[in-house]
């Protein structure tokens, strides 16, 4: 049997200011919120365990005792199948700290615990499609792919040369170079819901090209690669559900309906 080629990390830290989905479902951490009876974090763990190529699975969470109330996760933690790493002050800082703790012997696939629609097919597609020479790959979905199936999904789309894209909370880091991107991301992430501010951080020339419609997706990634001195590449995922996470109560209701339909068909 071939050895697993990738490790996986689930970011499950809690928001310091509280979370509307956690409040809605009556749990202390959004990662523990049940959707169709199954906690989101457990869904992510099961998906990664089932995905070909994934070896060790880590979760970045505030307190490992939070898993005590979910028997399958507690057993995975106690047996070493699910390993705990501490969170930092932000997702980017948590990723940087996790890479220091886990090491870079294997590439690290990172996702978030509020992405219960993540499927084995999405994970394996990301691992196959990621360019081998890239130090960081970022999963994206084109707006047309999402809207064709879920026209009412509320997403943040970034426009590049007439095309729009949304992030999929899926990243693949290879080698020490990815740590430089995590450090840069810490300065960027406060603008993730504000596309124009985000591009301004990248640089005024890039902003001007975006305003004029001349900045393509490849241009943007090449520019950030130069800024970070790291090879960063996009991976376009052909799955309408790939960028739909559970950030707000409206998302929770949409994802609940999607999962009910998916699991009912299964």
C-alpha positions as CSV (number, residue, x, y, z in Angstrom):
1,X,0.0,0.0,0.0
2,X,1.4,3.4,-0.9
3,X,2.1,5.9,1.8
4,X,-0.2,8.9,2.3
5,X,1.2,11.9,0.5
6,X,-0.5,14.7,2.3
7,X,-1.4,15.9,5.8
8,X,-4.6,17.8,6.6
9,X,-5.5,20.6,9.0
10,X,-8.9,21.8,10.0
11,X,-9.1,25.4,11.4
12,X,-11.7,25.3,14.1
13,X,-10.8,28.2,16.4
14,X,-13.6,30.3,17.9
15,X,-14.3,33.9,17.1
16,X,-13.4,36.1,20.0
17,X,-16.5,38.3,19.6
18,X,-18.9,35.3,19.4
19,X,-20.6,33.7,16.5
20,X,-24.1,33.9,15.2
21,X,-24.2,30.3,14.0
22,X,-23.0,29.0,17.4
23,X,-25.7,31.1,19.1
24,X,-28.3,29.8,16.7
25,X,-27.5,26.2,17.4
26,X,-26.8,26.6,21.1
27,X,-23.2,25.5,21.1
28,X,-20.0,27.2,22.4
29,X,-18.1,26.9,19.2
30,X,-19.3,27.1,15.6
31,X,-17.3,24.1,14.7
32,X,-19.5,22.0,17.0
33,X,-22.8,23.2,15.5
34,X,-24.8,20.3,14.2
35,X,-26.2,20.3,10.7
36,X,-28.7,17.5,10.0
37,X,-27.7,16.0,13.3
38,X,-24.0,15.8,12.7
39,X,-21.5,18.4,14.1
40,X,-19.7,20.3,11.3
41,X,-16.2,19.4,12.7
42,X,-17.2,15.7,12.6
43,X,-18.3,16.0,9.0
44,X,-14.9,17.5,8.0
45,X,-13.0,14.8,9.9
46,X,-15.0,12.0,8.2
47,X,-14.5,13.6,4.8
48,X,-10.7,13.9,5.2
49,X,-10.4,10.4,6.6
50,X,-12.2,9.0,3.5
51,X,-10.1,11.0,1.1
52,X,-7.3,9.2,-0.8
53,X,-3.8,10.5,-0.1
54,X,-4.6,12.1,3.3
55,X,-2.4,10.8,6.1
56,X,-2.3,12.6,9.5
57,X,-5.3,14.9,10.3
58,X,-4.9,17.9,12.7
59,X,-7.5,20.2,14.1
60,X,-6.7,23.7,15.4
61,X,-9.1,24.3,18.2
62,X,-9.1,26.3,21.5
63,X,-9.5,23.4,23.9
64,X,-9.2,19.7,23.1
65,X,-11.8,18.9,25.8
66,X,-14.4,20.4,23.5
67,X,-14.3,17.1,21.6
68,X,-15.3,15.1,24.7
69,X,-19.0,15.5,23.9
70,X,-18.6,14.0,20.4
71,X,-17.7,10.3,20.9
72,X,-16.2,9.7,17.4
73,X,-13.9,12.8,17.6
74,X,-12.9,12.1,21.2
75,X,-11.9,8.5,20.2
76,X,-10.0,9.8,17.2
77,X,-8.2,12.3,19.5
78,X,-7.3,9.7,22.1
79,X,-6.1,7.2,19.5
80,X,-3.9,9.8,17.7
81,X,-5.9,9.7,14.5
82,X,-6.9,13.4,15.1
83,X,-4.1,15.5,16.5
84,X,-4.6,18.9,18.3
85,X,-2.7,22.1,17.5
86,X,-3.4,25.4,19.4
87,X,-5.0,28.3,17.6
88,X,-3.4,31.8,17.3
89,X,-5.1,35.2,17.0
90,X,-6.4,34.7,13.4
91,X,-6.8,32.0,10.8
92,X,-3.6,33.1,9.0
93,X,-1.6,33.2,12.3
94,X,-3.0,29.8,13.2
95,X,-1.9,28.3,9.9
96,X,1.6,29.7,10.4
97,X,1.8,28.2,13.9
98,X,0.4,24.9,12.7
99,X,3.0,24.6,9.9
100,X,5.7,25.2,12.5
101,X,4.2,22.5,14.7
102,X,3.4,19.9,12.0
103,X,6.5,20.5,9.8
104,X,6.7,20.4,6.0
105,X,7.7,16.8,5.4
106,X,4.4,16.3,3.6
107,X,2.3,19.0,1.9
108,X,-0.5,20.3,4.1
109,X,-4.1,20.6,3.0
110,X,-5.9,23.2,5.1
111,X,-9.6,23.8,5.3
112,X,-12.1,25.2,7.8
113,X,-14.5,23.5,10.2
114,X,-17.4,25.7,8.8
115,X,-17.3,23.9,5.4
116,X,-19.5,20.9,5.9
117,X,-20.2,20.7,2.2
118,X,-16.6,19.7,1.5
119,X,-16.6,16.3,-0.1
120,X,-14.1,13.6,-0.8
121,X,-14.4,14.5,-4.5
122,X,-13.4,18.1,-3.8
123,X,-10.5,17.1,-1.7
124,X,-9.1,14.6,-4.1
125,X,-9.6,17.0,-7.1
126,X,-7.6,19.7,-5.2
127,X,-4.8,17.2,-4.5
128,X,-4.7,16.1,-8.1
129,X,-5.0,19.5,-9.8
130,X,-2.5,21.4,-7.6
131,X,0.6,22.3,-9.7
132,X,3.6,20.4,-8.4
133,X,5.9,23.5,-8.5
134,X,3.6,25.6,-6.4
135,X,4.4,26.3,-2.8
136,X,0.8,27.4,-2.0
137,X,-2.3,26.5,-4.0
138,X,-5.6,28.3,-3.3
139,X,-8.9,26.6,-4.2
140,X,-11.3,28.9,-6.0
141,X,-14.7,28.5,-7.8
142,X,-16.0,30.6,-10.6
143,X,-19.1,32.6,-9.9
144,X,-20.9,31.1,-12.9
145,X,-20.4,27.6,-11.5
146,X,-22.0,28.6,-8.2
147,X,-24.8,30.8,-9.4
148,X,-25.9,28.2,-12.0
149,X,-26.9,25.9,-9.2
150,X,-27.4,28.2,-6.2
151,X,-28.5,31.6,-7.5
152,X,-29.4,32.8,-4.1
153,X,-26.2,31.9,-2.4
154,X,-24.6,34.9,-0.8
155,X,-20.9,34.8,-1.6
156,X,-18.0,37.3,-1.8
157,X,-16.9,37.3,-5.5
158,X,-13.7,38.9,-6.7
159,X,-13.7,40.2,-10.3
160,X,-10.7,39.6,-12.5
161,X,-10.8,40.6,-16.2
162,X,-14.5,40.0,-16.6
163,X,-14.6,36.8,-14.5
164,X,-15.6,36.4,-10.9
165,X,-14.3,34.0,-8.4
166,X,-15.0,33.0,-4.8
167,X,-12.6,31.4,-2.3
168,X,-13.3,27.8,-1.2
169,X,-11.5,27.7,2.2
170,X,-9.1,25.1,0.7
171,X,-5.4,25.6,0.6
172,X,-2.4,23.3,-0.1
173,X,0.9,24.4,1.3
174,X,4.3,22.8,0.3
175,X,7.6,23.6,1.9
176,X,8.9,26.5,3.9
177,X,7.9,29.0,1.3
178,X,4.3,28.7,2.3
179,X,5.1,30.1,5.7
180,X,6.0,33.4,4.1
181,X,2.5,33.5,2.5
182,X,0.9,32.8,5.9
183,X,2.8,35.8,7.3
184,X,1.6,38.0,4.4
185,X,-1.9,36.7,4.7
186,X,-2.0,37.9,8.3
187,X,-1.7,41.5,6.9
188,X,-4.3,40.8,4.2
189,X,-7.0,38.8,6.0
190,X,-8.7,41.8,7.7
191,X,-9.8,42.9,4.2
192,X,-11.1,39.5,3.0
193,X,-14.7,40.7,2.8
194,X,-13.6,44.0,1.1
195,X,-12.2,43.2,-2.4
196,X,-11.1,46.8,-3.2
197,X,-9.2,47.1,0.1
198,X,-7.7,43.7,-0.5
199,X,-6.4,44.7,-3.9
200,X,-5.1,48.0,-2.5
201,X,-3.0,46.1,0.0
202,X,-1.6,44.1,-3.0
203,X,-0.6,47.4,-4.7
204,X,-2.0,50.5,-6.3
205,X,-0.9,49.4,-9.8
206,X,-2.8,46.2,-9.4
207,X,-5.8,48.2,-8.1
208,X,-5.7,50.4,-11.2
209,X,-5.5,47.4,-13.5
210,X,-8.5,45.9,-11.7
211,X,-10.5,49.1,-12.1
212,X,-9.7,49.1,-15.8
213,X,-10.6,45.5,-16.1
214,X,-7.1,44.4,-17.1
215,X,-6.1,42.3,-14.1
216,X,-6.6,38.6,-14.8
217,X,-6.6,35.9,-12.1
218,X,-3.2,34.7,-13.3
219,X,-1.9,38.3,-13.2
220,X,-3.1,38.6,-9.6
221,X,-1.4,35.4,-8.4
222,X,1.8,36.2,-10.3
223,X,1.8,39.6,-8.5
224,X,1.3,38.2,-5.1
225,X,3.9,35.5,-5.8
226,X,6.4,38.3,-6.5
227,X,5.4,40.2,-3.3
228,X,5.9,37.1,-1.2
229,X,8.7,35.5,-3.2
230,X,6.7,32.3,-3.2
231,X,5.1,30.4,-6.0
232,X,1.3,30.7,-5.5
233,X,-1.2,29.2,-7.9
234,X,-5.0,29.0,-8.1
235,X,-6.9,25.7,-8.5
236,X,-10.3,26.2,-10.0
237,X,-12.8,23.7,-8.5
238,X,-15.7,22.6,-10.7
239,X,-18.1,22.2,-7.8
240,X,-20.9,24.6,-7.1
241,X,-20.8,23.8,-3.3
242,X,-17.1,24.3,-3.0
243,X,-17.2,28.0,-1.9
244,X,-20.4,27.7,0.3
245,X,-19.4,27.7,4.0
246,X,-21.5,28.4,7.1
247,X,-20.6,32.0,8.0
248,X,-24.1,33.3,8.9
249,X,-27.6,31.9,9.8
250,X,-28.7,32.2,6.2
251,X,-25.7,30.0,5.1
252,X,-26.7,27.5,7.8
253,X,-30.2,27.2,6.4
254,X,-28.9,26.9,2.8
255,X,-26.3,24.3,3.7
256,X,-28.8,22.3,5.8
257,X,-31.1,22.1,2.8
258,X,-28.2,21.0,0.5
259,X,-27.1,18.3,2.9
260,X,-30.7,17.1,3.5
261,X,-31.0,16.6,-0.3
262,X,-27.6,15.1,-0.7
263,X,-28.0,12.6,2.2
264,X,-31.6,11.9,1.4
265,X,-30.5,10.8,-2.1
266,X,-27.7,8.7,-0.7
